[in-house]
Amino acid sequence: MKEKKILFIDDDESQRKMINDIIRMFGYAVETAADSGEAMQILESEKYPLIIMNLNMPGIDGIALCKHIRETDSESVIYALSGHAAEFKVEGFEEIGFDGYLSKPVKIKVLKVAIEGAFERAAMRKEEAAA
């Protein structure tokens, strides 16, 4: 698992570009995927300490993708991202496998704090897994 690398999944191209630019500005490496299928292909060859995914995507939505990832990956930190929180039961996200939730439009300061916290959590999980 490469350190300081983030996978960002969103079907909205402008959102992918904007978040990609912001994450790079923070000094992290980022890879983007346009949908769950593309994300699953990427995750077959590489693990990421942090995965941020949109919930509303065509085909396999973010909830199903999170469940799929958790079948084989317990170390990555996974954040849900949506502008439609009312459509989902946020209080059940932890049971699904999410570690946190970000609302669209995401504020830059909130994103930075979330990313920093995610890497701390990912490091702790890696240590626990090694012990």
Secondary structure, 3 states (H helix, E strand, C coil): CCCCEEEEECCCHHHHHHHHHHHHHCCCEEEEECCHHHHHHHHHHCCCCEEEEECCCCCCCHHHHHHHHHCCCCCCEEEEEECCHHHCCHHHHHHHCCCEEEECCCCHHHHHHHHHHHHHHHHHHHHHHHC
